[in-house]
Amino acid sequence: MAATIRRQRPRRLACWALMAVLLADLLALSDTLAVMSVDLGSESMKVAIVKPGVPMEIVLNKESRRKTPVTVTLKENERFFGDSAASMAIKNPKATLRYFQHLLGKQENNPHVALYRARFPEHELGFDPQRQTVYFQISPQLQFSPEEVLSMLLNYSRSLAEDFAEQPIKDAVITVPAFFNQAERRAVLQAAHMAGLKVLQLINDNTATALSYGVFRRKDINSTAQNVMFYDMGAGSTVCTIVTYQTVKTKDAGMQPQLQVRGVGFDRTLGGLEMELRLREHLAGIFNEQRKGQRAKDVRENPRAMAKLLREANRLKTVLSANADHMAQIEGLMDDVDFKAKVTRAEFEELCADLFERVPGPVQQALQSAEMKLDEIEQVILVGGATRVPKVQEVLLKAVGKEELGKNINADEAAAMGAVYQAAALSKAFKVKPFVVRDAVIYPILVEFTREVEEEPGVRSLKHNKRVLFCRMGPYPQRKVITFNRYNHDFNFHINYGDLGFLGPEDLRVFGSQNLTTVKLKGVGESFKKYPDYESKGIKAHFNLDESGVLSLDRVESVFETLVEDSPEEESTLTKLGNTISSLFGGGATQDTKENGTDTVQEEEEGAAEGSKAEPGEQAELREEAEAPTEDTSPPPPPEPKEDVATEGEKAAEKDNGVKPEAQPSEKDEAGAEGVPPTLEEEKKQKPARKQRMVEEIGVELVVLDLPDLRQDELARSAQKLQDLTLRDLEKQEREKAANSLEAFIFETQDKLYQPEYQEVSTEEQREDISGRLRATSTWLEDEGFGATTVMLKEKLAELRKLCQGLFFRVEERKKWPERLSALDNLLNHSSMFLTGARLIPEMDQIFTEVEMTTLEKVINETWAWKNVTVAEQAKLPATEKPVLLSKDIEAKMMALDREVQYLLNKAKFAKPRPRPKDKNGTRAEPPLNASASDQGDKVIPPAGQTEDAKPISEPEQETRSEPADSEPLELGGPAAESEQKEQPTGQKPTLKNDEL
């Protein structure tokens, strides 16, 4: 028995552990019931949410629009976002920031920074010598980095989502352009961190669009591969993506649809903005030409006029997409001079002729990266606002050689909907249909290191090695492990971008630094000294390219192995408990599965292992994660798989170190020769030795080379600065709300003083007093209200409300009297009728006691008396005095009376009819009319198997009462009650009527 209890205890503990994990998940879900996505475009953004009851919905902004301009206006004491900021661009162009995402992750010498200065000369860009980046210099005291401006916008998008969802939101998926490199992606993550958002994933906008397209066409996806091209031309850039849709077999959910990004091509500067800038330049030239003889200034030197021209160019581009010509007109463009000029579509196309020639470029890049031909593309889908330009569609249609272009997707909202679907899939609060997403690496990443080699005896030289870590167009997310087999001392290696030959010279300049990180390892030599008798399995560096496309070095370990014999000791209790918990949570990994993985990328003289495949990398990472830096106490594995799964790198390492793999005993040897059982000594000799692995953590120092990240103190300081600005905005909104409430109260009360119902309950002196106070407060609000604080405004409003409280109270009471008194009269009448009917019930069928009916009668009489007295007193009082007849007192009397009536109704509803006693002839004896209830002797029908002579059980009187539940009225009296006294035929039970009690 004790042994059974000991065996059950680990399983019971495992059950408690499982319950604790489930409870923790439930508690985590309580705070994450809604998630959001932000499609962050160059010109506008779309926000979508998912919450219980709202599957996927685009958030409306404060102007009830589905998309919001990516514009921020920063002034000394206030900020504006979205449409409000866009309207401020003309009044204050220097403080209104647009297209600032083009500066993310870029140093001051980047060509895009110079291009931004040329496009928007009104903005003053400062230089940060520490990070070699730029920032916006709004004023001497006001400066913000591009990450901080983006953080403000993300915080604003979250406020829109929270207002729409009516609950707090922290989890978000943010879209970024597919061509963003590591520095640009890290800059977006830092901006989201400043805004207090938990980024579930940075998803490429082309992948989000493809996911949205596939989710709404799930039924059309089958095992046959379908290649679809998405051509996305937005305001700032153009991206062409080739995606393959087909169903694949997954481990957990069976056959599920999958999208795989096969090829990507892009142009960073081809978009609608460049077309608008050229139109703006054309309009500026026309305006200068019109004022040529007036010695006027150049309109290009006036920032406000150029902001007006850019807005008109945006409108003109949209109109010319549907019309052959249009009249551009701006009232008061500069120096109160109106501008008017006719622009044709032919002129627009001529201005942008070189841009239209670049339209087929991304298509060719995508086909080359996918190694596909146009014949393999089934459909070309248009995405993005700039694809609405007719010339773009004409050139693209000719380039792809299709009959028509697909327009069966929402060009503006597809990316936001795909991103929010991914957010729901990543969140623990929702369960969505699986859709496998395999994104592609745009820029290859490799590891470079240098080591000494001995080419000739006594002659040593340095050899530079490169190993591809993540190849171009390889899928991600995935983990990779690279093994350095020939180092026994501290060394460095470098993480850089791979071959970027597919980029042009200008794109390479915009790309920035091609060196990512230098990794300095410390403690390698100490690990070898710590385990001198162990065989080294190399220095393993674990890399992770996560869902956001951001590369990280998880850890570096020094791994050693040796052969040891198993000890005959029994497993410890902790080991048994661990095995039990592992079996409950899915069985755990056996030794065979642990050993069945190989390092994806390994350091070898002869060549690297296949590092371009995703599956081996994942297996290797799983194996490394399963190994712990402690001794292995699990049973020895079968010896055969060990020889089969040894990697080429490990074999080479063993060869170089002069270590030969030991021969493993076979099953025939274990069984003994010719079936003879082996002796105990032979059994010990034949028992196979197992490998014991030791893992030592290696110290890592990272030197970032592309763009230094913000330090933690700087990040916290920026977050605090933005939080202070948010609190300031909230205080400003609260003050404006208080001022508006005070002003509205003054106007409404002044109007009420002249209404008859208010004049009836007030004297002339009272109205004069209130009116004088209102005028004084209104004058104070106009003269000193601009400098008043929120507290002062609220105090003024409280004083006025207190002054007018009596007047408003008398008016409100008089409005409520007719309805309340009528309801009280109806309740009193119905209660009296109910009491009269209850007293008419025959005594032998009576279910109400005398105490209950007396109590109800007392409450009715007291209510009648209170009503009559109070109404009479109120009639004697003047209307200007405080009333004695109050609506709350009437409601209290009604509640007390209704409680008594409902109690009796519920008692009648659940009461059981009392059976009548039968005489010797089998008929029921009728009691005399003057017999009391106690003389009648209540009887009940005996149950089956009991004789008639058995003593009946009398029903006790219910003197005590409980609070009744709601019930329906019960009909009492009537002809059916009178017919109850008639005799029934002999030997038959009396028939119960519907209204018999």
JOFEN-V143212 format. One record per residue. N is the residue number from 1. SS is DSSP state (helix for helix, strand for strand, loop for the rest). D_LAST is the distance of its C-alpha to the last C-alpha in whole Angstrom. Layout:
BEGIN
N:SS:D_LAST
N:SS:D_LAST
END
This chain:
BEGIN
1:loop:62
2:helix:64
3:helix:65
4:helix:62
5:helix:61
6:helix:64
7:helix:64
8:helix:60
9:helix:61
10:helix:62
11:helix:60
12:helix:57
13:helix:59
14:helix:60
15:helix:56
16:helix:56
17:helix:59
18:helix:57
19:helix:54
20:helix:56
21:helix:57
22:helix:54
23:helix:53
24:helix:56
25:helix:56
26:helix:52
27:helix:53
28:helix:56
29:helix:54
30:loop:52
31:loop:55
32:loop:56
33:loop:54
34:strand:56
35:strand:59
36:strand:62
37:strand:65
38:strand:68
39:strand:71
40:strand:74
41:loop:76
42:loop:79
43:loop:78
44:strand:74
45:strand:72
46:strand:68
47:strand:65
48:strand:62
49:strand:59
50:strand:57
51:strand:53
52:loop:50
53:loop:49
54:strand:52
55:strand:54
56:strand:58
57:strand:58
58:strand:61
59:loop:61
60:loop:62
61:loop:64
62:loop:64
63:loop:65
64:loop:63
65:loop:66
66:loop:65
67:loop:69
68:strand:70
69:strand:74
70:loop:76
71:strand:77
72:strand:77
73:strand:79
74:strand:80
75:loop:81
76:loop:82
77:loop:78
78:loop:76
79:strand:75
80:strand:74
81:strand:73
82:loop:72
83:helix:73
84:helix:73
85:helix:76
86:helix:77
87:helix:78
88:helix:80
89:helix:82
90:helix:84
91:helix:84
92:loop:85
93:helix:86
94:helix:87
95:helix:84
96:strand:82
97:strand:82
98:strand:82
99:loop:83
100:helix:83
101:helix:82
102:helix:85
103:helix:87
104:loop:84
105:loop:86
106:loop:89
107:loop:92
108:loop:95
109:loop:97
110:loop:95
111:helix:96
112:helix:92
113:helix:93
114:helix:96
115:helix:94
116:helix:91
117:helix:94
118:helix:95
119:helix:92
120:loop:91
121:loop:94
122:loop:92
123:loop:90
124:loop:92
125:strand:92
126:strand:93
127:strand:94
128:strand:92
129:loop:95
130:loop:93
131:loop:91
132:loop:94
133:strand:91
134:strand:90
135:strand:88
136:strand:87
137:strand:89
138:strand:87
139:strand:89
140:loop:91
141:loop:88
142:strand:85
143:strand:86
144:strand:83
145:strand:84
146:helix:83
147:helix:80
148:helix:79
149:helix:79
150:helix:77
151:helix:74
152:helix:74
153:helix:73
154:helix:71
155:helix:69
156:helix:68
157:helix:67
158:helix:64
159:helix:63
160:helix:62
161:helix:61
162:helix:58
163:helix:58
164:helix:57
165:helix:55
166:loop:53
167:loop:54
168:loop:57
169:loop:59
170:loop:62
171:strand:63
172:strand:65
173:strand:67
174:strand:71
175:strand:73
176:strand:77
177:loop:79
178:loop:81
179:loop:84
180:loop:83
181:loop:85
182:helix:84
183:helix:85
184:helix:83
185:helix:80
186:helix:80
187:helix:81
188:helix:77
189:helix:76
190:helix:77
191:helix:76
192:helix:72
193:helix:73
194:helix:74
195:loop:71
196:loop:68
197:loop:67
198:strand:67
199:strand:69
200:strand:67
201:strand:70
202:strand:73
203:strand:73
204:strand:76
205:helix:75
206:helix:76
207:helix:74
208:helix:71
209:helix:72
210:helix:72
211:helix:69
212:helix:67
213:helix:69
214:helix:68
215:helix:64
216:loop:63
217:loop:66
218:helix:64
219:helix:64
220:helix:68
221:loop:69
222:loop:70
223:loop:73
224:loop:75
225:loop:77
226:strand:77
227:strand:79
228:strand:78
229:strand:80
230:strand:79
231:strand:81
232:strand:80
233:strand:82
234:loop:80
235:loop:82
236:loop:84
237:loop:85
238:strand:84
239:strand:83
240:strand:83
241:strand:81
242:strand:81
243:strand:78
244:strand:77
245:strand:74
246:strand:73
247:strand:70
248:strand:71
249:strand:70
250:strand:68
251:loop:68
252:loop:64
253:loop:62
254:strand:65
255:strand:66
256:strand:66
257:strand:68
258:strand:71
259:strand:73
260:strand:76
261:strand:79
262:strand:82
263:strand:84
264:strand:84
265:strand:87
266:strand:87
267:strand:89
268:loop:88
269:loop:89
270:loop:89
271:loop:86
272:helix:85
273:helix:86
274:helix:89
275:helix:89
276:helix:88
277:helix:91
278:helix:93
279:helix:92
280:helix:92
281:helix:95
282:helix:96
283:helix:94
284:helix:96
285:helix:99
286:helix:99
287:helix:98
288:helix:101
289:helix:103
290:helix:102
291:loop:103
292:helix:106
293:helix:108
294:helix:106
295:loop:107
296:loop:104
297:loop:102
298:loop:101
299:helix:97
300:helix:97
301:helix:98
302:loop:95
303:helix:92
304:helix:89
305:helix:91
306:helix:91
307:helix:87
308:helix:87
309:helix:89
310:helix:87
311:helix:84
312:helix:85
313:helix:87
314:helix:83
315:helix:82
316:helix:85
317:helix:85
318:helix:81
319:helix:82
320:helix:86
321:loop:83
322:loop:82
323:loop:85
324:loop:89
325:strand:90
326:strand:88
327:strand:89
328:strand:89
329:strand:89
330:strand:88
331:strand:88
332:strand:90
333:strand:91
334:strand:94
335:loop:96
336:loop:93
337:strand:95
338:strand:93
339:strand:93
340:strand:93
341:strand:94
342:strand:93
343:strand:93
344:strand:93
345:helix:91
346:helix:95
347:helix:96
348:helix:93
349:helix:93
350:helix:97
351:helix:96
352:loop:94
353:helix:96
354:helix:97
355:helix:93
356:helix:92
357:helix:95
358:loop:93
359:loop:90
360:loop:91
361:helix:92
362:helix:89
363:helix:88
364:helix:91
365:helix:90
366:helix:87
367:helix:89
368:helix:91
369:helix:89
370:helix:87
371:loop:90
372:loop:88
373:loop:90
374:helix:88
375:helix:88
376:helix:85
377:loop:83
378:loop:80
379:strand:79
380:strand:80
381:strand:77
382:strand:78
383:strand:76
384:loop:77
385:helix:78
386:helix:82
387:helix:81
388:helix:80
389:loop:84
390:helix:85
391:helix:89
392:helix:87
393:helix:85
394:helix:88
395:helix:90
396:helix:88
397:helix:87
398:helix:91
399:helix:91
400:helix:88
401:loop:89
402:loop:86
403:loop:85
404:loop:82
405:loop:80
406:strand:77
407:loop:75
408:loop:71
409:loop:70
410:loop:69
411:loop:73
412:loop:71
413:loop:68
414:helix:69
415:helix:70
416:helix:67
417:helix:65
418:helix:67
419:helix:67
420:helix:63
421:helix:62
422:helix:65
423:helix:63
424:helix:60
425:helix:61
426:helix:63
427:loop:60
428:loop:58
429:loop:55
430:loop:55
431:loop:55
432:loop:57
433:loop:59
434:loop:62
435:loop:66
436:strand:69
437:strand:71
438:strand:75
439:strand:77
440:strand:81
441:loop:83
442:loop:85
443:loop:88
444:loop:89
445:strand:89
446:strand:92
447:strand:93
448:strand:97
449:strand:99
450:strand:102
451:strand:104
452:strand:107
453:strand:109
454:strand:112
455:strand:113
456:strand:117
457:loop:117
458:loop:118
459:strand:117
460:strand:113
461:strand:112
462:strand:109
463:strand:106
464:strand:104
465:strand:101
466:strand:98
467:strand:95
468:strand:92
469:strand:89
470:strand:86
471:loop:88
472:loop:88
473:loop:85
474:loop:84
475:strand:80
476:strand:78
477:loop:76
478:strand:78
479:strand:80
480:strand:83
481:strand:85
482:strand:89
483:strand:91
484:strand:95
485:loop:96
486:loop:100
487:loop:99
488:loop:99
489:loop:100
490:loop:98
491:loop:98
492:strand:97
493:strand:96
494:strand:95
495:strand:92
496:strand:93
497:strand:92
498:loop:94
499:loop:96
500:loop:95
501:loop:97
502:loop:95
503:loop:95
504:loop:97
505:helix:100
506:helix:98
507:helix:94
508:helix:96
509:helix:97
510:helix:93
511:helix:92
512:loop:94
513:loop:94
514:loop:94
515:strand:94
516:strand:91
517:strand:91
518:strand:94
519:strand:92
520:strand:94
521:strand:93
522:strand:94
523:loop:94
524:helix:95
525:helix:98
526:helix:96
527:helix:94
528:helix:97
529:helix:98
530:helix:95
531:loop:95
532:loop:98
533:loop:98
534:loop:95
535:strand:96
536:strand:95
537:strand:92
538:strand:93
539:strand:92
540:strand:88
541:strand:87
542:strand:84
543:strand:83
544:strand:80
545:strand:80
546:loop:76
547:loop:74
548:loop:75
549:loop:79
550:loop:80
551:strand:82
552:strand:82
553:strand:84
554:strand:81
555:strand:83
556:strand:87
557:strand:87
558:strand:90
559:strand:89
560:strand:91
561:strand:91
562:strand:92
563:strand:92
564:strand:90
565:loop:90
566:loop:86
567:loop:85
568:loop:84
569:loop:81
570:loop:78
571:loop:76
572:loop:74
573:helix:71
574:helix:71
575:helix:72
576:helix:69
577:helix:67
578:helix:68
579:helix:69
580:helix:65
581:helix:64
582:helix:66
583:helix:65
584:helix:61
585:loop:62
586:loop:64
587:loop:66
588:loop:69
589:loop:72
590:loop:75
591:helix:78
592:helix:79
593:helix:77
594:helix:79
595:helix:82
596:loop:82
597:loop:82
598:loop:86
599:loop:87
600:loop:87
601:strand:90
602:strand:92
603:loop:96
604:loop:98
605:loop:102
606:loop:102
607:loop:99
608:loop:95
609:loop:92
610:loop:90
611:loop:89
612:loop:87
613:loop:84
614:helix:81
615:helix:80
616:helix:82
617:helix:82
618:helix:78
619:helix:79
620:helix:82
621:helix:79
622:helix:77
623:helix:79
624:helix:80
625:helix:77
626:helix:76
627:loop:79
628:loop:79
629:loop:82
630:loop:82
631:loop:83
632:loop:81
633:loop:80
634:loop:78
635:loop:79
636:loop:82
637:loop:82
638:loop:84
639:loop:87
640:helix:88
641:helix:85
642:helix:87
643:helix:91
644:helix:89
645:helix:87
646:loop:90
647:loop:91
648:helix:94
649:helix:94
650:helix:94
651:helix:96
652:helix:99
653:helix:98
654:helix:99
655:helix:102
656:helix:103
657:helix:103
658:loop:104
659:loop:101
660:loop:100
661:loop:97
662:loop:97
663:loop:97
664:loop:93
665:loop:93
666:loop:92
667:helix:89
668:helix:92
669:helix:94
670:helix:91
671:helix:90
672:loop:94
673:helix:97
674:helix:96
675:helix:93
676:loop:94
677:loop:92
678:loop:93
679:loop:94
680:helix:92
681:helix:95
682:helix:95
683:helix:92
684:helix:92
685:helix:95
686:helix:93
687:loop:90
688:loop:90
689:loop:90
690:strand:87
691:strand:88
692:strand:87
693:strand:86
694:strand:87
695:strand:86
696:strand:87
697:strand:86
698:loop:89
699:strand:89
700:strand:89
701:strand:90
702:strand:90
703:strand:92
704:strand:90
705:loop:93
706:loop:91
707:loop:90
708:loop:89
709:loop:85
710:loop:84
711:loop:84
712:helix:81
713:helix:82
714:helix:83
715:helix:80
716:helix:78
717:helix:80
718:helix:79
719:helix:75
720:helix:75
721:helix:77
722:helix:75
723:helix:72
724:helix:73
725:helix:74
726:helix:70
727:helix:69
728:helix:72
729:helix:70
730:helix:67
731:helix:68
732:helix:69
733:helix:66
734:helix:64
735:helix:67
736:helix:67
737:helix:63
738:helix:64
739:helix:66
740:helix:64
741:helix:61
742:helix:64
743:helix:65
744:helix:62
745:helix:61
746:helix:64
747:helix:64
748:helix:60
749:helix:60
750:helix:63
751:helix:62
752:helix:58
753:loop:60
754:loop:61
755:loop:58
756:helix:56
757:helix:53
758:helix:55
759:helix:58
760:helix:55
761:loop:54
762:loop:57
763:loop:61
764:helix:64
765:helix:65
766:helix:62
767:helix:63
768:helix:67
769:helix:66
770:helix:64
771:helix:66
772:helix:69
773:helix:68
774:helix:67
775:helix:70
776:helix:72
777:helix:70
778:helix:70
779:helix:74
780:helix:74
781:helix:72
782:helix:75
783:helix:78
784:helix:77
785:helix:74
786:helix:75
787:helix:76
788:loop:73
789:loop:71
790:helix:67
791:helix:67
792:helix:68
793:helix:67
794:helix:63
795:helix:64
796:helix:65
797:helix:62
798:helix:60
799:helix:62
800:helix:62
801:helix:58
802:helix:58
803:helix:60
804:helix:57
805:helix:54
806:helix:53
807:helix:54
808:helix:52
809:helix:49
810:helix:49
811:helix:49
812:helix:46
813:helix:44
814:helix:45
815:helix:44
816:helix:41
817:helix:40
818:helix:39
819:helix:36
820:helix:35
821:helix:34
822:helix:33
823:helix:30
824:helix:30
825:helix:29
826:helix:27
827:helix:24
828:helix:25
829:helix:24
830:helix:21
831:helix:20
832:helix:20
833:helix:18
834:helix:15
835:helix:16
836:helix:16
837:helix:13
838:helix:11
839:helix:13
840:loop:13
841:loop:9
842:loop:10
843:helix:11
844:helix:10
845:helix:6
846:loop:8
847:loop:8
848:loop:11
849:loop:14
850:helix:17
851:helix:19
852:helix:17
853:helix:17
854:helix:20
855:helix:21
856:helix:20
857:helix:22
858:helix:25
859:helix:25
860:helix:25
861:helix:27
862:helix:30
863:helix:29
864:helix:30
865:helix:33
866:helix:35
867:helix:35
868:helix:36
869:helix:39
870:helix:40
871:helix:40
872:helix:42
873:helix:44
874:helix:45
875:helix:46
876:helix:49
877:loop:50
878:loop:53
879:loop:52
880:loop:54
881:loop:53
882:loop:50
883:loop:47
884:loop:44
885:loop:41
886:loop:41
887:helix:39
888:helix:38
889:helix:36
890:helix:34
891:helix:33
892:helix:32
893:helix:30
894:helix:28
895:helix:27
896:helix:26
897:helix:24
898:helix:22
899:helix:22
900:helix:20
901:helix:18
902:helix:17
903:helix:16
904:helix:13
905:helix:12
906:helix:13
907:helix:11
908:helix:8
909:helix:9
910:helix:10
911:loop:7
912:loop:7
913:loop:5
914:loop:8
915:loop:10
916:loop:12
917:loop:16
918:strand:19
919:loop:22
920:loop:25
921:loop:26
922:loop:23
923:loop:20
924:strand:17
925:loop:18
926:loop:17
927:loop:17
928:loop:19
929:loop:18
930:loop:20
931:loop:18
932:loop:17
933:helix:15
934:helix:18
935:helix:19
936:helix:16
937:loop:17
938:loop:14
939:loop:15
940:loop:14
941:loop:16
942:loop:20
943:loop:21
944:loop:24
945:loop:27
946:loop:25
947:loop:26
948:loop:24
949:loop:26
950:loop:25
951:loop:23
952:loop:19
953:loop:18
954:loop:16
955:loop:14
956:loop:16
957:loop:15
958:loop:15
959:loop:18
960:loop:20
961:loop:19
962:loop:20
963:loop:21
964:loop:18
965:loop:19
966:loop:19
967:loop:16
968:loop:15
969:loop:14
970:loop:10
971:loop:10
972:loop:9
973:loop:10
974:loop:12
975:helix:14
976:helix:11
977:helix:9
978:helix:12
979:helix:13
980:helix:11
981:helix:13
982:loop:16
983:loop:18
984:loop:18
985:loop:21
986:loop:23
987:loop:22
988:loop:20
989:loop:16
990:loop:13
991:loop:12
992:loop:9
993:loop:9
994:loop:9
995:loop:6
996:loop:4
997:loop:0
END
